[in-house]
Amino acid sequence: MKLYYYQSTAPNFGDDLNNVLMPKVFPRFFDEDELTLFLAIGSVLFDHHPQQSLKVVFGSGFGQYTAAPQLDERWKFYCVRGPLTAQALGLDERLVAADAAVLVNRHFRKQVPKRFKFSYIPHWQSLLNGNWPRACELADIELIDPRWPVDRVLEMILASNTVITEAMHGAIVADALRVPWVPVLPFHRSHRFKWSDWAGALKINLRPYPTFPATLHDLWVSKTGRDGNWMSSKNRLVQLAVGAANDTLPYAAARGLRRLSEMEPVLSSDIALARAVAKLEESADQIRRDFDR
């Protein structure tokens, strides 16, 4: 059975968490045999998988990035990320558990001294074009880069009193580790559906806050939903104008982060989290029995 997860052009905490967490949940379980694919953390329910492969679904979600997959006997569902996934795929709502990353609650809880009053986790795509290191420095808020190694990101989240996050798995992991968090509306609109999917599983009344982009690129993306390729212009005046704006925008972004630090943070109820963890562990036990590993 092969552990499948999305691998982007840059490392990404949410996706890479598969490789760290799933072998702890399922020791000595995975190899490179693509006849059976194991789908866990991420929006990986789509039709791009080999048709002949058996797809074993454990806490994955549908992300609306593609059309919904055409389900057949080669799909075996144990649990899914949230109610929106179940609805989109026509699945029984009893399959709703939570994002599989919630199991960090069982496998990564440890005592870490609190060193940061507030930390900010941008989406990895926002870091490609947004000057968030500078904005965080101006706001006196610690930056957690989701492109860092998984263990480092986990340690930084645990060391924070409150996490402000545009990255969904920053919120999922903070919540599972019982670190209060403040949700930031993703600049890329395509990332918003999955937030509501996961939050619905934990009965969270999700109200993400907008914040100000740290570059013109993210400002363009937030207004249009499209990448700002026009900023690659070779016109010298355009380049100077973009450069001047990008030097100024981190100050506005820092004011936005400071405002977010004043908002009431979110935390799912202990009951909802315990229910999600129990559902995931029950599904994991069934997978072990079915595949006799």
C-alpha positions in Angstrom: 0.0 0.0 0.0 1.4 3.4 -1.0 0.9 6.5 1.1 -0.2 9.2 -1.4 -0.2 12.9 -0.7 0.0 16.1 -2.8 3.5 17.3 -3.4 3.6 21.0 -4.5 6.4 23.0 -6.0 7.5 23.9 -2.4 7.4 21.9 0.8 4.1 22.3 2.6 3.4 21.5 6.2 -0.1 20.2 5.7 0.7 17.8 3.0 4.1 16.7 4.3 2.5 15.9 7.7 1.3 12.7 6.0 4.9 11.3 5.9 5.4 12.0 9.6 2.0 11.2 11.2 0.6 8.3 9.2 3.5 5.9 9.8 2.9 6.5 13.5 -0.8 5.7 13.2 0.0 2.7 10.9 3.5 1.4 11.7 5.1 -0.8 9.1 2.1 -0.4 6.9 3.3 1.5 3.7 5.4 0.5 0.8 5.6 1.7 -2.9 2.9 -0.7 -4.2 0.5 1.6 -6.2 -2.1 -1.1 -6.6 -3.5 0.3 -3.3 -3.3 4.0 -2.5 -3.8 5.3 1.0 -5.4 8.8 1.0 -5.2 10.6 4.3 -4.4 14.3 4.9 -5.3 16.7 2.2 -7.8 17.5 -0.6 -6.9 14.4 -2.6 -10.3 13.0 -3.6 -10.2 13.5 -7.3 -10.0 11.4 -10.5 -6.3 11.8 -11.2 -5.4 8.6 -9.4 -4.7 5.4 -11.5 -8.1 3.9 -12.3 -6.9 0.4 -11.5 -5.7 1.3 -8.0 -7.8 0.7 -4.9 -8.2 4.0 -3.1 -8.4 3.7 0.7 -9.8 6.9 2.1 -8.9 7.9 5.7 -9.9 11.4 6.6 -9.3 13.0 3.2 -11.4 15.7 1.7 -12.8 17.0 -1.5 -11.4 20.5 -2.2 -13.4 21.8 -5.2 -10.1 22.2 -7.1 -11.3 19.7 -9.6 -14.6 18.0 -10.4 -15.8 15.4 -7.9 -14.4 12.0 -8.6 -16.5 9.3 -10.2 -16.8 6.7 -7.5 -16.8 2.9 -8.2 -15.7 -0.3 -6.4 -12.1 0.9 -6.5 -12.9 3.5 -3.8 -13.1 2.3 -0.2 -14.2 4.9 2.3 -13.5 4.6 6.0 -14.0 8.3 7.0 -13.8 11.7 5.4 -12.7 15.2 6.4 -16.1 16.9 6.7 -19.8 17.2 5.8 -19.2 19.2 2.6 -17.0 16.3 1.3 -19.7 13.8 2.1 -22.4 15.9 0.5 -20.3 16.6 -2.7 -19.5 12.9 -3.1 -22.9 11.6 -2.2 -21.6 9.7 0.9 -23.3 8.7 4.1 -22.8 11.5 6.6 -21.8 8.8 9.2 -18.5 8.7 7.3 -17.7 12.2 8.5 -14.9 12.2 11.1 -12.4 15.1 10.7 -9.2 15.8 8.8 -6.7 13.0 9.6 -4.2 15.6 10.9 -6.4 15.8 14.0 -4.5 12.7 15.2 -1.5 14.8 16.2 -3.6 15.1 19.3 -2.6 11.5 20.1 0.9 11.3 18.6 2.6 14.8 19.1 1.3 16.2 22.3 4.2 17.2 24.6 5.2 19.9 27.0 6.9 22.8 25.2 7.6 26.1 26.9 5.6 28.9 25.6 7.9 31.4 23.9 5.7 33.3 21.5 2.6 35.3 22.5 1.4 35.3 18.9 2.6 33.5 15.8 1.4 33.8 12.2 1.2 31.0 9.6 0.6 32.2 6.0 -0.4 29.8 3.3 2.8 28.6 1.5 1.6 30.3 -1.7 1.3 33.6 0.1 4.9 33.3 1.2 6.1 32.9 -2.4 5.0 36.5 -3.2 4.1 38.2 0.0 6.7 39.9 2.3 5.3 38.2 5.4 8.7 38.0 7.2 8.8 41.8 7.2 5.2 42.2 8.2 5.6 39.9 11.1 8.7 41.7 12.2 6.9 45.0 12.2 3.9 43.5 14.1 6.2 41.8 16.6 4.5 38.5 15.8 6.5 35.3 15.2 6.5 33.9 11.7 5.9 30.2 11.2 6.8 29.2 7.7 4.8 26.2 6.5 7.7 25.2 4.2 9.8 24.4 7.2 10.3 20.7 8.3 7.2 19.3 9.9 8.8 18.8 13.3 9.9 22.4 13.5 6.4 23.7 12.6 4.9 21.4 15.3 7.3 22.7 17.8 6.6 26.3 16.9 2.9 25.9 17.2 3.2 24.3 20.6 5.5 27.1 21.7 2.8 29.7 20.8 0.1 31.0 23.1 -2.1 31.9 20.1 -1.7 31.0 16.4 -3.0 33.4 13.7 -3.2 31.3 10.5 -4.1 31.5 6.8 -2.9 27.9 6.4 -5.7 25.5 7.1 -3.5 22.8 8.6 -2.0 25.5 10.9 -5.5 25.8 12.4 -6.2 22.0 12.4 -3.0 21.2 14.2 -3.2 24.1 16.6 -6.8 23.1 17.5 -5.8 19.4 17.9 -2.9 20.4 20.2 -5.2 22.8 22.1 -3.5 26.0 21.0 -6.1 28.7 20.4 -6.1 30.1 16.9 -7.4 33.0 14.8 -8.6 32.1 11.2 -7.4 34.3 8.4 -9.5 34.3 5.1 -7.2 32.8 2.5 -6.1 35.2 -0.3 -6.7 32.5 -2.9 -10.4 31.9 -2.9 -9.9 28.3 -4.1 -8.6 27.4 -0.6 -11.8 28.5 1.3 -14.1 25.5 0.7 -12.0 23.1 2.6 -11.8 25.3 5.7 -15.6 25.1 6.0 -15.5 21.3 5.4 -13.1 20.6 8.3 -14.7 23.2 10.6 -18.1 21.5 10.0 -16.8 18.2 11.3 -15.8 19.8 14.6 -18.9 22.0 14.9 -16.8 25.2 14.7 -18.7 28.4 13.8 -16.0 29.5 11.4 -15.7 33.2 10.8 -12.3 33.9 9.2 -11.0 37.5 9.2 -9.6 39.3 6.2 -6.2 40.8 6.6 -4.2 43.2 4.4 -1.9 41.7 1.7 1.8 42.2 2.1 2.5 42.7 -1.6 0.6 43.9 -4.7 0.6 40.3 -5.9 -1.6 39.1 -3.0 -3.7 42.2 -3.2 -4.4 41.4 -6.9 -5.1 37.7 -6.0 -7.5 38.6 -3.2 -9.5 41.0 -5.5 -9.6 38.9 -8.7 -8.9 35.3 -7.7 -6.2 35.2 -10.3 -2.4 35.2 -10.2 -0.9 38.6 -10.8 1.2 37.8 -13.9 0.9 41.4 -15.1 3.5 42.3 -12.4 6.2 40.7 -14.5 6.1 43.8 -16.8 9.5 44.9 -18.0 8.4 48.5 -18.1 10.7 50.5 -15.9 8.0 52.8 -14.5 5.7 49.8 -13.7 8.6 48.1 -11.9 9.3 51.2 -9.8 5.7 51.6 -8.9 5.3 47.9 -7.9 8.6 48.1 -5.9 7.4 51.2 -4.1 4.1 49.6 -3.3 5.7 46.4 -2.1 8.0 48.4 0.2 4.9 50.0 1.8 2.4 47.2 2.0 4.1 45.2 4.8 3.3 48.1 7.1 -0.4 47.8 6.3 -0.1 44.0 6.6 1.5 44.4 10.0 -1.4 46.7 11.2 -3.7 43.9 10.0 -1.8 41.3 12.0 -1.9 43.4 15.1 -5.6 43.8 14.7 -6.0 40.1 14.4 -4.1 39.6 17.6 -6.9 41.4 19.4 -9.6 39.1 18.1 -11.1 36.3 20.2 -9.3 33.1 19.3 -11.1 29.9 18.4 -10.9 26.4 19.9 -13.2 23.5 19.2 -14.9 22.0 22.2 -13.2 19.1 24.1 -16.2 17.0 23.3 -16.1 17.6 19.6 -12.4 17.0 19.4 -12.7 13.8 21.4 -15.5 12.6 19.1 -13.4 13.3 16.0 -10.3 11.5 17.4 -12.4 8.5 18.5 -13.9 8.3 15.0 -10.5 8.4 13.3 -9.1 5.8 15.6 -12.1 3.5 15.1 -11.6 3.8 11.4 -7.8 3.2 11.7 -8.6 0.0 13.7 -10.9 -1.2 10.9 -8.3 -0.5 8.3 -5.7 -2.6 10.2 -8.2 -5.5 10.5 -9.2 -5.3 6.8 -5.6 -5.2 5.5 -4.2 -7.5 8.2 -1.0 -5.5 8.8 
